[in-house]
Amino acid sequence: MYPHLTLEALEQLLEARFKEGFLSLRDLPSPLTFKDMQKATQRIIHAIKNKEKITIIGDYDVDGVVSTTLMKLFFEEIEYPIEWIIPNRFKDGYGLSAGIVSQIKGTNLAITVDNGISAVYAAKLCKEEGIELIITDHHLLASEIPEAYAIINQKQEECNFPYSDVCGAQIAWYLIASLKNMLNIKIDMIPYMELVCIAIIADMMPLQHINRAMVQAGMKALSQSTKPAIRVFLEYHQKKTLNSEDIAFFLAPLLNSAGRMEDASFAVDFLSAANVYEAKAKLEKLIAFNTLRKTTEQTLTHQALLQVDTKDDVIIVAGQEWHEGVVGIVASRIAQICQKPSIVLSENENGVLKGSGRSFGECDLFGIVDSCREHLEKFGGHQAAIGLTLHKEKLEWFKSKIQKKYRSKGYSQKIFDPHITGALYFSQIDFKLTALIKKYEPYGYGNPIPKFISYDVEILQIQTMGKKGEHMRLLLKQENVVLQAVWFKSKADIKIGKQVQIIYTVNENHFRGKIALQLMIDKII
């Protein structure tokens, strides 16, 4: 059982997440603390003055889309024409590659955003083509780094930038700030911050230190934004303001859907739309992509579940021509449903299996699959998420090897939720509690919203909600305190009068001028 919390104990736990306290934009380090920032800035200014052809190379996830959009908007603001390209997930693969180099011939200066640190071969091709290369990236460095004119990456040993967990869009923002300073021009950096905060949340950067400050400033600016894309998005969702959950669960998946289903350039076109009419047309396109993404994901999840062997410790499933853009999401869904690490693979016409894996619980999925690396065509990722490619004839061997490796690690089968902060009595749930919770917003990766558990709770009432009755509204009682609760996307078989344990978060429900406390159910045991 979890220990019961006091309000003071909860505040101590939340405060401990912020070793430097709450930072503000005044605490942002100088752009020049990045290694090669001055060198890169001077080279770009030289290119502008000499009317060289500049090409920006982005990536197809939200961070890459936002980074590309930031650079596009900046050069539009200073009225200097550039080219930009985002690799197509299906035709080009990830980041700066040989195929991309062939598409940007004639470029004098190429600038990567959110990619490039692993593009050793492509960098050589750039040199052969007479393309000078500036890499801006935030990912881990391999043993060999590309040859480039300048590399801006906070993970370089010689870099003095004090924070290692920043995303590609933050580095692009810093490059724009450096260019602004060195060009000695007046540009408001806050409208760029609007987009940066989207990338920080979508790329799951810890919402601490400067990340928290940038997200807070960015979200405030988003609610007052004049950008056609943001105004249209707010209107579509009938919202006046945006919070971190809106970005994580609505805007980020919408932007991601373009790259997953067709081409990420549609997302850049949306974010940089010049007027409301253009933004509405681009939004409709993204909504169509996202709807298709959801349908495809549901279909593949159903097909994948039919293949699941419940005896396996690591779920591994494969299908013919499953959509590569959604296999990562499907792996995440399978992991949650089966409560086991899961790998989902798509087989192409040449018998090559390509896919993604998602971990569950304490399992280091990267470490387990790394033991098979020599038999994989491609492999990468981190403890919780991986990408891999292997030949069909190796699949059964791979499945067997992974199960054995998992068992050798002796992982606990007990399901433990690391995000449960502690236990609460219903009598402790009041507006003082929600005021404390609000104090430490925004919540997200690295600063998860406090999640609580309560024991010996009686179910007094159950009502279904939603068009298909997919949600539940509950009335719950502990001792003499009765509270309203909502449980989204649940068809769990629970009975009135039953005594249960509940895992939940607490929020304030604002409705018709009245404010009521509400529990958001995560799980009922």
N, C-alpha and C positions, 0 to 999 in steps of 0.2 A: 504493500500500500504506500501511496505517496504521502509525505508529510503535509499537514494542513498549514496553509500560509496565513500570515497576517498581512495587512496593508503595508506595514513597514518592511517586512521581509521581501514582499514582491517588489517594492521600490528598490531595495538593495540589489536584487537579482537583475532588474532592468538597467539600473545605473552601471552595474559592473560591465555591461556590454560596451560602454563608451569610456574607455580609459583616458581619452583626451578631453572628455566632456563634450558638450554640443558645440561643434564648429560652425562658423558662418562663412560666407563668401570672402570675407576679409582675411580668412585663414588659408585661402588657396595659395599653394606655393607658386613661385614665379615660373613662367614657361621655360625660362633658361636653366632651370634645375634639371631638365631632361638632357641627357647626353645627345649631342648632335642637333639640338633644336636650333641653335644659332646658325650652324652650318647649313641646315636644311632651309631655314628662313631666308638666308642670304642668297641661296641658289634659286629659290622660287622667285624672289624679287628680281634677280638677274634675268630670269626667263621672261618675266613680265616686261621688263624694260627693253628686252631685245626681241619681243614679240615671238617668242618660241612657242611651239605647239606643246601644250600640257595635257596629259591624260590622267584621270583619276581611275584607279582600279579598286573596286569594292568587294563586298561579299554578299551572299544571298540571305543571311539571317538578319534580324532586326538591327543588331549592332552595325553590321556592314551597310545596310540600307540607310540608316540614320547618318553614319559617317560620310557616306557618299553624298547624301542630301546636304549635309552641312557644308562640304567643300563646294558643291554646285551652287548653293545659295550665296556663299561668300564671294565666289568669283563673279556671280551675277551682280552682286551689290557693288563690287568695284569695277564692273563693266569690262571684264576681261574674258574673252571667249575661251572655253576649254572643252575637251571631250571627256566623257565618263563612260565606264563600262562595268557591269556587274556580271561575273561569270554565271553561266546557266548551269544549275545543278546537274542536269541530265546530259548536256552536250559538252560542257567544259570542265566539270568537276570543281574542286575548291580552289579559290584564290588565284594568284599569279601563276600561270602555267605556260607551257610551250605554245598551246593553242591560243592563249590570250596574247602572247607576245606577237604571234603572226597576225592577230587582228589589230594591233596598235602600231604597225610599221609606219614610219614617218613621224612618230612622236619624238620630240627632243627631250622632254622630261616626263617621266612616269612617276606618279605618287600613289603608293598603295595605302589603303585605309582598312584597318581591322584584318589584315592578312599580309603575307609576304615573308615572314620571319623563317619559314621553312622552304622558301622557293629558291633553293640553291641553283638548280639547273636552269630555271627560267631567268634568273638574274644573269647567268652566263650568256644566255641568248640575247638578253637586253644589251649587254655590252657589245656583243658581236654585231647587233643591229644599229649600234651608235645611239642607243637610248639610255640617257642617264637616269638612275633609279634612286628614288627616296622611299624608304620603307617606314611606314608607321603601323605599329602592331602592338598588341598587349599580351600575346600568347607566350608560352614557355619557349625558351631557346633550346634547339637541339645542339648536339656536339659540334656540328658544322653550321655556320651561319652564312647567308648569301653575301656576295660581294656587291656593295652598293655605295653610292656617293655619301649617303647618310642613313642611319638607322635610329629611329626614335621608338624606343621600347623600354618601359620602366623596369623590365626584368633583367636588363643588362647589368653586369656587375659594376661597371664604371659609371652607371647612371645615379645621379644624386637626388632624383625625385623620391620623396619619402614614403610614397604609398604604392605597394605592389599590386593591390587588387583594384585596378581601374580598367574600364573597357575601351574599345577602339574609338568610340565616339568622343570620349573624354579627351583622348590624345589628339583627335582631329580638332576639337574645340580649342585645345591649348595651342595647336599649330596656327589656327586662325587668330587667336589672341596675340601670338608672337608676330605674325605678319602685320596685324593691325598696329602693334607697337612700333615695329621697325619701319613701316610705311608712314607712320605718324598721321594716321587718318582717324576720323571720328566714326566709330561703329559701335552700336549698342550690342553688347555680347549676350544680353538676357534672352532675346528671341532665339538665339542659337541654343541657349541653355534649355529652352522648352523641349527641344528634340533630344538633347543629351540625356535628360532625365528618363525619357522613354527607353533609351538604350541601356541605361544603368539597371533599370528594373528588369527589362526583358532578358538581359545577359546575365542576370542573377549575380550582380556584384553585391558584396555585403553592404547593407545600408547603415554604414558607420562612417566615422571620420569625414573626409571631404565629400564622399559619396552622398551621405545624408544631407549635407548642406546644399549640394548641387541639385538633388532631387527635390528638396523643399522649395528652393528658389524656382526650379523648373516647373513644378506643379502649380505654384502660385501664378507663374507667368502663363501657363497653359490655359488656366481658367479665364485669363484676360486676353488671350491670344487674338491677334488679327490675321493669323495665317488661315487662308481659306480652308485648308484640309482640316484643321482643328475645329473651326467653327462648324463645318459640315458634319464632322464626327459627333460633336456635342449635340447638334440639332437632331441627328439621326437617333441618338440614344436618349434624347429628351433630358439632357443634363445641363446644368449651369457650370458645374465644376467637375474636375477629375481628381480621383485619389489613386493611390498606388495599386489597389485592387482592379480599378477600371483599366489601368494600363496593362497589368499582368494578364487579366482574364478576357479583355475585349480588344483593346487596341493592338497589343503585341501579336496575338494570334492572327488578327486581320492582316497586319503587315507581313507576317511570316508566310501566310497562305499563298501569296504570289510566287515566292521562290519555291515553295513546296510543290505547287501544282503546275506552274508554267514558267514564269520568269520574274525575278525580283525587281526588274526595272519598272514594273507597274507600280510598285510600292514607292519608289523614288519619285515617279511622276505624280503620284497622289500627294505626298508630303510637300512637294515643291510646286504644286499647282498655283497658277498665277491669279486665278479668280474662282469665285464660288461655283460657277457653272462647270468649269473644268474639274474642280474638286469633286462635285457631285457625280459627274460621269465616271471619274476614276474610283470613287468610293463604291459605286454600283458594281464595277468590275471586281474590286477586292471582295465585296460581299459575296459575289458569285463564286470566286475562288474559295472563300472560306466555307461556304455552304457545301461545295464539292469536296473540300477537305474533310469536313465532318462526316459526310455520307460515306466517303471512301474509307475513312478511319473506322467507322462503325461496322462496315461490311468486312473489312480485313480483321478487325478484332473478333468478330463472330467466327470467321473462317479459322483464325489462329486458335481460338479456344477449343474448337473441335479436334485439334491435333494435340492438345496438351496431355501429357502423361503425368498424372498427379503424383506418381511415385518418384519422379525426378526432383532433385534438389534445385537444379537450375533448369528452368523451362527453355527449351530450344525448339522453335518451329520454323518451317520454311514453306513457301508457296510459289507457284509459277507466276512470274510477272506481277508480283505484288508491287504496288506503287511505292517507289523508293522515297518519295517525299514525305510519306507518313509512317514508315516502318518504325521510326524512333518513337513516335507518339503511341503507336500500337504496342510496342515493347513496354512502354511506361504503363499503359492500361492493363496489360497482362500481368505485370509485376504487382500492381495494386490489387487486382482481382484474385490472383493466386497467392499473393503475399510471399513471392519468391523472386529471386533474380530471373530476368527473362531476356532472351535473345530472339529477335525476329529477323528472318532472312528472306530475301527475294531472289528467285532463280531466273536468270535471263536465258535467252535462246541458245547461248553457248555453254550452258551448264555451269555458269559462274554464280555463286551465291554472294549477295551483298546485303548488308543490313546493319542493325543497331542493337545494342543491349542496354538495359537499365537495371541497376542494382536494387536490392531491397534489404532493409535491416542493416546489420553490421557488415555485410559481405563486401569485400573489395573485388568487384567484378573485373576491374582492369588487371589486378594481380593474378587472378585465376586464369584469365584468357591469355595473359602474357606468357604463361608456361607453354602455350601452343604456338607462339609467335612464328617459329621457323616454318610452320606448315600453313601459314596464312599469307595471302597475296598482299593484303594491306591490313594495318591495325593501328588504332590510336584511341585516345580518350583519356579518361581519368577514373577514379575509384567508382563513381556512381553512374557513368555513362560511357559507352564505347561505340566505335564504328569498326567494321571488319569486312574483309572479302576473302572467300576461300572457294576452292573447286568442289563441285558436287560429290566427287568420289571420296573426298575427305570428311564428308558430313557425319557419317556414323562413327568414325574414329574420333572426330572432334567432340561429339555428344558424350561418348564414353569417357574420354579424357577429362572433360570439364566436370562431370559428375564426381569422378574420383578425386580430382583436385579440390573441389568444394568440400568433400567429406574429410579430406586430410587436414583441413583448416580447423575443424572442430567448432564451427560456428554454433552459437546458441540458437535453438529453434524457438525460443521464447520471443514473442513479438513485443518489442519495446518501442514506445513512441518518445523519441528524444525531445520533442517539442512540448511535452506536458510540463508545465512550470511547477505545478503542485496541486494539492487538493483544496477545495473551498466548500464551506457550508453555504447553503442558500441565504442564510441570514447575513452573510458578508457581502452579498451582491447588491450594490447600491450605486448611486451616482458618484460617490467618492472613488469607487473602484474604476468606473469608466473614465473619470477625469484623470486618474493616474495613468491609465492605459493610453489615453490621448496624448499625454505629455511626451511619450516616447515614440510617437509616430514620426515618419512613415514606417510601416512594417513591411518586411520582405525578407529576402535571403540575408543571413547574418544578423538580422534583428527580427526573428519571427514573432508574430502576434502572440501574446500570452495565451496558452491553452490550459484549461483546467479540467480536473476530474472531480466528480461528486459521487458519494456512495449512498446507498439506501434511499434511492429516489423512487417515488411512486408515480406511475403513469395514470393521470386522472382522465385525460381526454385525448382523442386522436382524430384529426381531420385531414383529408387530402386536399392538396392545392395543385394548381397548374392545369393546363389544357387536357393533359392525359393523366392527371392525378399522380404525377411523378414526384411531388414534394409532399411533406407532412408538416402540419402545425400541431404542436403538442401542448398540453397543460401538465406541468410537472409539480410534484410536491415533495419537500423534504422537511420533516418535523412539521412546523406550522406555517411554513413559507411556500407560497404557490407562485410559479413563474411561467411565462410564455416561452415556448421554444420553437424553432424552425429547423427542419431537417431536409436539406435539398437533395434531390436525386436519390431517394431511398425508397425501396419497396420491402424493407425489412419486416419480418413477421413479428410484430410486438403486440402485446395485449394490455388492455386497460386493467389496472389494479396490480400489475406486475411490479416487483421491486427490482430496480436495475442500477447499474453504474453508468454515468454518462460522461463523455469527453466532449468539451465544447469551448467556444470562445464567447465573450460577452460584448454586446454592442447596444447602442441606443437606436430605437426605431422611431423615426420622426414621421408622423402621419397626421394630417389636418391640424397642424399647430400643436399637437400633443406629443410628448416624448415619453416613451416607455422602455423599460429594460427588456432585453430579449436575449435568449441563449441561442447560439448558432451551433447546432449539434454536429459533431464530427463522427461520433461513434456511440452506439449504445451496446453495453455488454450485459 
